[in-house]
């Protein structure tokens, strides 16, 4: 689908895939362009016909495709009757549902170059992390089409992996929580060599975050 769209085709999509493109546009708008699968381009979405067309630029799903796949895998497991599971795609995006035989799914965040690592429970939630430690300077600011400089790190926990994947990318680009980021998503950032989570008052990270 992406190849055909980038070649100039208008594509009629099923509801699931069209919803992915709607999410991309929602996050692009709410992040003021810090997340943008067209890197400064533009899409035309027709909700009535469920069609997508590229008006300008090219589509790159690198900042959200992994989260979409994780959500699909978790849904498939649930539909198959699996009571609890943990879907982990590489080192950046995961989703837990149910529990691990009575214990929560726990994920460790941090490394030698971040503040003291800590563990977070992923209970019927998703988590995604974006940064430059593993792959080097690969995160592009779509507003300037240039690599993000300085300390690059952003993490997000929320109700779906697709949202967390997109928003962790936006957080890594901006270095701060956008005002229109959904309240159901928790942002985890590094400021002054301390962990910071917003919105404040959530149970997660109470001891680890200043």
C-alpha positions as CSV (number, residue, x, y, z in Angstrom):
1,X,0.0,0.0,0.0
2,X,2.7,2.5,1.0
3,X,4.7,1.7,-2.2
4,X,1.6,2.4,-4.4
5,X,0.8,5.6,-2.5
6,X,4.3,6.9,-2.9
7,X,4.0,6.1,-6.7
8,X,1.0,8.4,-6.9
9,X,-1.9,6.0,-6.5
10,X,-5.1,6.7,-4.6
11,X,-5.8,3.7,-2.3
12,X,-9.1,2.5,-0.9
13,X,-8.4,0.9,2.4
14,X,-10.1,-1.4,4.9
15,X,-11.3,0.2,8.2
16,X,-8.3,-1.0,10.2
17,X,-5.6,0.3,7.8
18,X,-7.5,3.6,7.2
19,X,-7.7,4.0,11.0
20,X,-3.9,3.8,11.0
21,X,-3.6,6.8,8.6
22,X,-6.2,8.7,10.7
23,X,-4.0,8.2,13.8
24,X,-1.0,9.4,11.8
25,X,-2.8,12.6,10.9
26,X,-4.2,13.1,14.5
27,X,-0.7,12.8,16.0
28,X,0.8,15.0,13.4
29,X,-1.7,17.7,14.2
30,X,-1.5,17.4,17.9
31,X,2.4,17.4,17.9
32,X,2.5,20.4,15.6
33,X,4.4,18.3,13.0
34,X,7.0,16.7,15.3
35,X,5.5,13.4,14.1
36,X,4.8,13.2,10.4
37,X,5.0,10.1,8.2
38,X,5.4,12.4,5.2
39,X,8.2,14.4,6.7
40,X,6.7,17.8,5.9
41,X,4.5,16.6,3.0
42,X,0.7,16.2,3.0
43,X,-2.0,13.5,2.7
44,X,-5.6,13.6,1.5
45,X,-7.9,11.3,3.5
46,X,-11.5,10.8,2.6
47,X,-13.3,9.1,5.6
48,X,-16.5,8.4,3.6
49,X,-14.7,6.5,0.9
50,X,-11.8,5.4,3.1
51,X,-9.3,6.6,0.6
52,X,-5.8,7.9,1.0
53,X,-3.6,9.9,-1.5
54,X,-0.2,11.6,-1.2
55,X,-0.4,15.2,-2.1
56,X,3.2,16.0,-1.4
57,X,6.2,14.1,-0.1
58,X,6.6,10.4,0.5
59,X,5.3,8.1,3.3
60,X,7.7,6.5,5.8
61,X,6.0,4.4,8.5
62,X,9.2,3.9,10.5
63,X,7.9,5.9,13.4
64,X,4.6,4.0,13.8
65,X,4.6,0.8,11.9
66,X,6.1,-1.3,14.7
67,X,3.4,-0.2,17.1
68,X,0.7,-1.1,14.6
69,X,2.2,-4.6,14.2
70,X,2.4,-5.0,18.0
71,X,-1.3,-4.1,18.4
72,X,-2.3,-6.5,15.7
73,X,-0.3,-9.3,17.3
74,X,-1.8,-8.7,20.8
75,X,-5.3,-8.6,19.3
76,X,-4.7,-11.9,17.5
77,X,-3.5,-13.6,20.7
78,X,-6.5,-12.3,22.6
79,X,-8.9,-13.5,19.9
80,X,-7.2,-16.9,20.1
81,X,-8.0,-17.2,23.8
82,X,-4.6,-16.4,25.3
83,X,-5.3,-15.1,28.8
84,X,-2.1,-13.1,29.1
85,X,0.8,-12.2,26.9
86,X,3.6,-9.8,26.2
87,X,4.4,-8.7,22.7
88,X,7.9,-7.2,22.3
89,X,9.1,-5.9,18.9
90,X,12.9,-5.3,19.2
91,X,14.1,-3.0,21.9
92,X,11.6,-0.1,21.5
93,X,7.9,-1.1,21.5
94,X,5.9,-3.6,23.6
95,X,2.4,-4.3,24.9
96,X,1.3,-6.4,27.8
97,X,-2.2,-7.9,28.4
98,X,-3.4,-10.0,31.3
99,X,-0.5,-11.0,33.6
100,X,2.6,-13.3,33.8
101,X,1.1,-16.1,35.9
102,X,0.1,-13.7,38.6
103,X,2.9,-11.1,38.2
104,X,2.8,-8.0,36.1
105,X,4.8,-7.7,32.9
106,X,7.8,-5.5,33.9
107,X,10.1,-3.6,31.5
108,X,13.4,-1.9,32.4
109,X,14.0,1.6,31.0
110,X,17.4,3.3,30.8
111,X,21.0,2.5,30.1
112,X,24.5,3.5,31.1
113,X,24.0,6.9,29.4
114,X,20.7,7.8,31.1
115,X,19.7,8.5,34.7
116,X,19.5,5.4,36.9
117,X,17.5,2.7,35.0
118,X,14.1,1.8,36.5
119,X,11.4,-0.8,35.9
120,X,7.8,-0.1,34.9
121,X,4.9,-2.5,35.0
122,X,3.1,-2.8,31.6
123,X,-0.4,-4.0,32.7
124,X,-2.9,-3.9,29.9
125,X,-0.9,-1.0,28.4
126,X,1.8,-0.4,25.8
127,X,5.2,1.2,26.0
128,X,7.4,2.7,23.4
129,X,10.9,4.3,23.6
130,X,12.6,6.4,21.0
131,X,16.2,7.5,21.2
132,X,19.6,7.5,19.5
133,X,21.6,5.2,21.8
134,X,21.1,1.9,19.9
135,X,21.0,3.1,16.3
136,X,22.8,6.4,16.5
137,X,21.5,9.7,15.1
138,X,18.6,8.3,13.0
139,X,15.6,10.4,14.3
140,X,14.7,13.1,11.8
141,X,12.8,16.2,12.8
142,X,10.1,16.3,10.0
143,X,9.7,20.1,10.4
144,X,13.3,20.7,9.3
145,X,14.1,17.3,7.6
146,X,17.3,17.2,9.6
147,X,18.6,14.8,12.4
148,X,17.7,15.8,15.9
149,X,20.7,16.9,17.8
150,X,21.7,16.7,21.5
151,X,20.2,14.2,24.0
152,X,17.5,12.3,22.1
153,X,15.1,10.3,24.3
154,X,11.4,10.0,24.6
155,X,9.1,7.3,26.0
156,X,5.4,6.9,26.2
157,X,3.0,4.5,28.0
158,X,-0.6,4.4,26.9
159,X,-3.6,2.3,25.8
160,X,-2.1,1.2,22.5
161,X,1.3,0.5,21.0
162,X,0.5,2.5,17.8
163,X,-0.1,5.6,19.9
164,X,2.9,5.0,22.1
165,X,5.2,4.4,19.1
166,X,4.1,7.7,17.4
167,X,4.2,9.8,20.5
168,X,7.6,8.5,21.7
169,X,8.9,9.6,18.3
170,X,7.4,13.1,18.7
171,X,8.8,13.3,22.3
172,X,12.2,12.5,21.1
173,X,12.0,15.2,18.5
174,X,10.6,18.0,20.7
175,X,12.3,17.1,24.0
176,X,9.1,18.2,25.8
177,X,5.5,17.1,26.1
178,X,3.2,18.8,23.6
179,X,0.2,20.5,25.1
180,X,-2.2,18.5,23.0
181,X,-0.7,15.1,23.8
182,X,-3.6,12.8,25.0
183,X,-4.0,12.7,28.8
184,X,-4.3,8.9,28.6
185,X,-0.7,8.8,27.5
186,X,2.2,9.2,29.9
187,X,5.3,10.9,28.6
188,X,8.7,10.0,30.1
189,X,11.5,12.4,29.4
190,X,15.0,13.2,30.7
191,X,15.6,16.7,32.0
192,X,18.7,17.8,34.0
193,X,19.7,14.2,34.3
194,X,16.5,13.2,36.0
195,X,13.5,11.2,34.8
196,X,10.3,13.3,34.4
197,X,6.8,11.8,33.8
198,X,3.7,13.8,32.8
199,X,0.9,14.1,33.7
200,X,2.1,14.0,37.3
201,X,0.4,12.1,40.0
202,X,0.3,8.8,38.2
203,X,1.2,5.6,40.1
204,X,3.9,4.7,37.6
205,X,7.4,6.0,38.3
206,X,6.4,7.5,41.7
207,X,9.8,6.6,43.2
208,X,11.9,6.9,40.0
209,X,10.8,10.2,38.7
210,X,11.4,13.6,40.4
